[in-house]
Amino acid sequence: MKTENQTPEQQPENHAGIYQALANFQYDCPTIPKMKKGYGYNYAELSKTVELIKPHLKKHQLGYTQLLEGENELTTVVFHYPTKEEITSKVTMPKGLILKGMNEYQTDGARNTYYKRYVLLGILGVMTED
C-alpha cells in the first residue's frame, strides 16, 4: 500500500479551520464497534461506520468524498465547508488479489470497501475497538 499524505507543513495554507474542526470531531466521535464477523475476525462495516460518524461530521461542518481513480487509486478528501479547506489522502491499492470463494469482481469490491473504510478512519483519526 502506498499512501501520499501531506503534513500540515506541506499544505499550501495554514488550514487552522479544518484542523480545529477535525480535532473537535475526534473528541466527539465514538469508538467504532467491530460488529461484523469475518473468517476468524471481527471488523467494522463501512456502512455502519458512516452511519455512526455522519452526525459528528455534520456537527463540525465536515464532509468527505472518496474517489476511485483508474484501476487501483483511492483518493479521500475531507473538507471543512465553511472555510473550503481540505485534507487529501491518496492510496494505491494492490491489484490481482485472490480471495477464497470470490470471483475477480467480488474481490475488487471487497478490496475497495476495505481500503475506503481504513483510509476514512485514518484520515479522520477515528478508532475502532480492539
Secondary structure, 3 states (H helix, E strand, C coil): CEEEECCCCCCCCCCHHHHHHHHHHHHHCCCECCCEECCCCEECCHHHHHHHHHHHHHHCCEEEEEEEECCCEEEEEEEECCCCEEEEEEEECCCCCCCCCCCHHHHHHHHHHHHHHHHHHHHHCCCECC
